[in-house]
Amino acid sequence: MALTVVSGSGHTWRLTEQIGAGSEGIVYAVDDARPLVAKLVPAPRDPAAYRRRIARLVRQRREPRAVRLLSATPARVAWPLAGVRAGGLGAEGVDGYVMTDMRHAHQPFAHLLTPQVRQRLLSRATWATGLAAALSLARLLADLHAEGYVVGDLKPDNLWVDAYGRVGIADADSWQFTDGGEVFPGRMGSPGHTAPERIGTPAGTPPDRASDEFVLAVLIHQLLMCGLHPFAGHPASGGDYLSYDDNVLHRRCRLLDRASVVLPRSAPPVDLLPHRLTALFRAAFGGVRPTASAWARALSAEADPARLRTCRRGPLHVHTAERPWCPWCDLAERGADGYPAPAVRPLPDDSVPDPGVTKGPQAATDVKGRAGWQG
């Protein structure tokens, strides 16, 4: 049976199928002429505080700081448009909000991270597409930080990307921000995408810009290294692999110490990365973390077509001009081509249109994570 939600002004929406779920909420499609979805949060820690948080975000949508974030096409943020309540899901009702449906112009970010999925759904993506997505993500985070927002739970499940590498973000209700002197803290964090200072801390430990910047570097690494997490690998000491977070806490990272982890031969080589970006990764994981703006400047320089080369053996084998030969051909010889030729079979009707190879940066990548809306 379809659910109905109502806003504070009395407007009603009919919800249809469930399209996503996460640790806090459930996302539903909305029966509306506009591309909308609704997120319902059945059991927030403090229902009154959650309703107040959503109300402030809805109001901020008309303020200059949010207007600047929402002015791009396609949408960069699935911003709360109206707070809603579903009365049929419990004695006191369930709170949530209506927002833009990012599926209208994007695909789940994780589609760019796995070669097999990317081959089917983003079939013309190259390493230049990964650069474009990394640049778009860095600029988006820099803009959010400039307007006083901290994402806190920055992860592939909350991100979206289109065929040109343009990135969008959802789950704004979990961000940390200040409104009228009141702080609305962020609490969320996800395994594999949490800064070391927040790993193992009590639930509710607030994030800050620096914690966002650590995770940004992780995501950029995944985009440029065909989905490889920078803290992937079995401990070289012979101990058991436990998790990305355990490796983070023990600084097991091949960029910091090649001898700290063991990776399969199918892993992209370190020298696939331009020297400028390698230096930023080492700072992000072992020193003073570069800001999102610093990442954006460096990625913009590397995305210049003059800095890119296309392999003669395949138009999808794009790499930095610093590398004298194609790293993707090397990997293909090992049976691990990061950018295989497009799938021959036609895609289903709901796939993203293939824009063709562009001269400028496009996007491709590889991360683990559930694809689609997360609650």
Stockholm file with secondary structure:
# STOCKHOLM 1.0

chainA/1-375         MALTVVSGSGHTWRLTEQIGAGSEGIVYAVDDARPLVAKLVPAPRDPAAYRRRIARLVRQRREPRAVRLLSATPARVAWPLAGVRAGGLGAEGVDGYVMTDMRHAHQPFAHLLTPQVRQRLLSRATWATGLAAALSLARLLADLHAEGYVVGDLKPDNLWVDAYGRVGIADADSWQFTDGGEVFPGRMGSPGHTAPERIGTPAGTPPDRASDEFVLAVLIHQLLMCGLHPFAGHPASGGDYLSYDDNVLHRRCRLLDRASVVLPRSAPPVDLLPHRLTALFRAAFGGVRPTASAWARALSAEADPARLRTCRRGPLHVHTAERPWCPWCDLAERGADGYPAPAVRPLPDDSVPDPGVTKGPQAATDVKGRAGWQG
#=GR chainA/1-375 SS CCEEEEETTSCEEEEEEEEEECSSCEEEEEESSSCEEEEEESSCSSHHHHHHHHHHHHHHTTSHHHHHHHCSSSCSBCCEEEEEEEGGGSTTCEEEEEEECGGGTCEEGGGGTCHHHHHHHSTTCCHHHHHHHHHHHHHHHHHHHHTTCBCSSCCGGGEEECTTCCEEECCGGGCBEEETTEEECCCCCBTTBSCGGGTTCCTTCCCCHHHHHHHHHHHHHHHHTTTCCTTCSEETTSCCCCCHHHHHHTTCCTTTCGGGEECCTTSCCGGGSCHHHHHHHHHHHHSSCCCHHHHHHHHHHHTSGGGEEECTTCTTCEEETTSSSCHHHHHHHTTCCSSCCCCSSCCCTTSCCCCCCCSSCCCCCCCCSCCSCCC
#=GC SS_cons         CCEEEEETTSCEEEEEEEEEECSSCEEEEEESSSCEEEEEESSCSSHHHHHHHHHHHHHHTTSHHHHHHHCSSSCSBCCEEEEEEEGGGSTTCEEEEEEECGGGTCEEGGGGTCHHHHHHHSTTCCHHHHHHHHHHHHHHHHHHHHTTCBCSSCCGGGEEECTTCCEEECCGGGCBEEETTEEECCCCCBTTBSCGGGTTCCTTCCCCHHHHHHHHHHHHHHHHTTTCCTTCSEETTSCCCCCHHHHHHTTCCTTTCGGGEECCTTSCCGGGSCHHHHHHHHHHHHSSCCCHHHHHHHHHHHTSGGGEEECTTCTTCEEETTSSSCHHHHHHHTTCCSSCCCCSSCCCTTSCCCCCCCSSCCCCCCCCSCCSCCC
//
